[in-house]
Amino acid sequence: MDSLSFYQMQIINILLFKQSARFRELNLTHIPTDHLNYHIKTLLNEGFVEKKADQQYCLTEKGKRYAERLDTFNAKIEEQPSSIVSAIVTKQDKDKLLYLIHQRKKHPFYDHIGFPGGKIKREEFPSEAAMRELIEETGITGDHTKLRVVKQIQKKDARTKKLFSSYSIYYFTVRYQAGEIKDMIEGTNFWMSEDDIRNAPLRLEHDFSILPLLTEPGIQYVEETLEYTMI
């Protein structure tokens, strides 16, 4: 089951704050008994709730995991912010420091340049995701990953100021290990100096705005709000 009804979420919300509860304790909204029985039966069948020997109800492990995503004040599912990684690989070319750049060939940032990276999978630590994305997007491997910057980004409608997206980006510096840079289906890869990056017309500004922070000691944390005109 992909989604639960309002009343089913209400039941889970009640059980979230109890070790167990009787049938009548699950009817805070005072719906008809047959309706409540239907919703409890649905939760039992879907494995969110179990009925104990003493005839009381409690959350299963599946129900507890689902409850973690609930806004407990409004009994509705909260949208979970996503997490992204970026791998910053550099090399020295005479007197210039060059950055490994990935030019995207897919929307929503088609042709924009940025650092190799992508979404963190559920089973991954951020450092593992950085290594995987580096291989998938460039063909090279790296080591000595070091977390340098964490940026929290909120995207809002410029007119209404309504939030429509929220995510974190973990920026890791990575030492080149092996392999040859290749162009992949998702984009092309090449080296650029910081001056060339700043003169590029299509760049992911949220990536390159962190460059000055790479010289700072420790891990830097940044919060940023981006506004877009929604059509």
C-alpha positions in Angstrom: 0.0 0.0 0.0 1.5 3.3 -1.1 -0.6 5.6 1.0 -2.9 5.5 4.0 -6.2 7.3 4.5 -6.5 10.2 7.0 -8.2 7.9 9.6 -5.6 5.2 9.2 -2.8 7.8 9.8 -4.8 9.0 12.8 -4.7 5.5 14.2 -1.0 5.1 13.6 -0.5 8.6 15.2 -2.4 7.5 18.4 -0.3 4.3 18.6 2.9 6.2 18.2 2.5 7.5 21.7 1.3 4.3 23.3 2.7 0.9 24.0 -0.7 -0.5 23.0 -4.3 0.7 22.9 -7.8 -0.7 23.1 -10.3 -0.4 20.2 -12.2 2.5 21.7 -9.0 4.4 22.3 -8.3 4.5 18.6 -11.5 6.5 17.8 -10.5 10.0 18.8 -12.3 11.4 15.7 -15.6 9.6 16.8 -16.3 7.9 13.4 -18.9 5.1 13.3 -17.7 1.8 14.8 -17.9 -0.1 11.5 -15.8 2.5 9.8 -13.2 2.3 12.5 -13.2 -1.4 12.3 -12.6 -1.2 8.5 -9.6 1.1 9.0 -8.1 -1.1 11.7 -8.6 -4.2 9.6 -6.8 -2.5 6.7 -3.8 -1.6 8.9 -3.7 -5.2 10.2 -3.8 -6.7 6.7 -1.1 -4.3 5.5 1.2 -5.1 8.4 1.2 -1.7 10.1 -0.6 -2.8 13.2 -0.9 -6.1 15.1 -3.5 -7.3 17.6 -2.0 -8.8 20.8 -3.3 -11.6 22.9 -4.9 -9.2 25.3 -7.0 -7.7 22.4 -5.0 -4.5 22.4 -3.4 -3.0 19.3 0.2 -1.9 18.8 2.5 -0.8 15.9 4.6 -3.4 14.1 8.1 -2.6 13.0 6.7 -1.6 9.6 4.2 0.7 11.4 7.0 2.3 13.4 9.0 3.0 10.3 6.0 4.6 8.6 5.3 6.6 11.8 8.8 8.2 11.5 7.6 10.1 8.5 4.4 11.4 10.1 3.8 15.0 11.1 2.5 14.1 14.5 0.5 17.3 15.0 -1.4 17.0 11.7 -1.3 13.2 11.1 0.0 13.5 7.6 3.2 12.3 5.9 6.0 14.9 5.8 8.0 15.2 2.6 11.5 14.0 3.3 14.4 16.2 2.2 16.8 14.4 -0.2 20.5 14.2 0.2 23.1 14.7 -2.5 26.8 14.3 -2.8 29.4 16.0 -4.9 33.0 14.8 -5.5 35.6 17.5 -5.9 38.7 16.2 -7.7 41.6 18.5 -8.5 45.0 18.3 -10.2 47.8 20.7 -10.6 48.7 21.9 -14.1 51.9 24.0 -13.9 50.8 27.1 -12.0 47.0 26.4 -12.2 44.7 24.3 -10.0 42.2 22.4 -12.2 38.9 21.0 -11.2 37.2 17.9 -12.6 34.0 19.2 -14.1 30.9 17.4 -15.2 28.7 19.0 -17.9 25.2 17.5 -17.6 23.3 16.1 -20.5 20.0 15.6 -18.8 17.3 17.9 -17.4 16.7 19.9 -15.3 20.2 21.4 -15.7 21.0 20.4 -19.2 24.4 21.7 -20.4 25.2 23.2 -16.9 28.6 22.5 -15.5 29.1 21.3 -11.9 31.0 18.8 -9.9 30.3 15.0 -10.4 27.6 13.8 -8.0 24.1 12.7 -7.4 21.6 11.4 -4.9 22.6 9.2 -2.0 21.0 5.8 -2.0 19.2 4.6 1.1 21.8 1.9 1.8 24.8 4.2 1.4 26.8 6.5 3.6 27.5 9.9 1.9 31.2 9.0 1.4 30.3 5.8 -0.4 27.8 7.6 -2.6 30.5 10.1 -3.6 32.8 7.3 -4.7 30.0 5.6 -6.7 28.9 8.8 -8.4 32.5 9.6 -9.3 32.9 6.3 -11.1 29.5 6.4 -12.7 29.8 9.9 -14.1 33.5 10.1 -15.0 34.9 6.6 -15.2 37.7 7.3 -12.6 38.1 6.1 -9.1 39.3 8.0 -6.1 40.3 7.7 -2.4 41.0 9.8 0.7 37.6 11.2 0.6 37.2 14.1 3.0 34.0 15.9 3.9 34.6 19.7 3.5 31.2 21.4 3.1 27.6 20.6 4.0 25.1 22.9 2.3 21.3 22.9 3.1 19.3 24.3 0.2 15.7 25.4 0.2 14.0 26.2 -3.1 11.0 28.6 -3.0 8.6 30.1 -5.4 9.8 33.7 -5.9 6.2 35.1 -5.9 4.5 33.1 -3.1 7.6 32.2 -1.1 6.2 28.7 -0.8 8.8 26.0 -0.3 8.8 23.4 -3.0 12.1 21.6 -2.5 14.6 21.0 0.2 17.9 19.0 0.1 21.4 18.7 1.6 24.6 18.5 -0.4 27.7 16.9 1.0 30.8 18.1 -0.7 33.8 15.8 -0.5 37.3 16.4 -1.7 38.7 13.2 -3.4 42.1 12.2 -4.5 42.4 10.8 -8.0 43.3 7.1 -7.8 43.0 5.4 -11.2 41.2 5.2 -14.5 40.7 7.5 -17.5 38.1 10.3 -17.6 35.3 9.3 -20.0 32.2 10.9 -21.3 29.1 9.1 -20.1 25.4 9.1 -21.1 24.6 11.6 -18.4 27.3 14.1 -19.3 30.8 15.0 -20.5 33.8 15.5 -18.3 36.9 17.8 -18.5 39.2 19.9 -16.4 38.7 23.6 -15.8 40.5 26.3 -13.8 38.6 28.4 -11.3 38.8 31.4 -13.6 37.3 29.4 -16.5 34.5 28.1 -14.3 33.5 31.6 -13.2 33.3 32.8 -16.8 31.2 29.8 -17.9 27.6 30.9 -18.8 25.8 27.8 -17.6 27.1 26.7 -14.2 25.6 25.4 -11.1 26.2 28.3 -8.8 25.4 26.3 -5.6 28.4 24.1 -6.5 31.0 26.8 -7.2 30.0 29.2 -4.5 31.6 26.8 -2.0 35.1 27.0 -3.6 36.4 29.7 -1.1 35.3 27.4 1.8 37.7 24.7 0.7 40.6 26.6 2.1 39.0 26.9 5.5 39.9 24.3 8.3 37.3 21.7 9.3 33.9 21.1 7.9 31.9 24.2 6.8 28.1 24.4 7.0 26.0 26.7 4.8 22.3 27.4 4.5 21.0 28.8 1.3 17.6 29.8 -0.1 17.1 29.8 -3.9 14.1 31.5 -5.4 12.6 30.6 -8.8 9.8 32.0 -10.8 7.2 29.2 -11.2 5.3 29.2 -14.5 
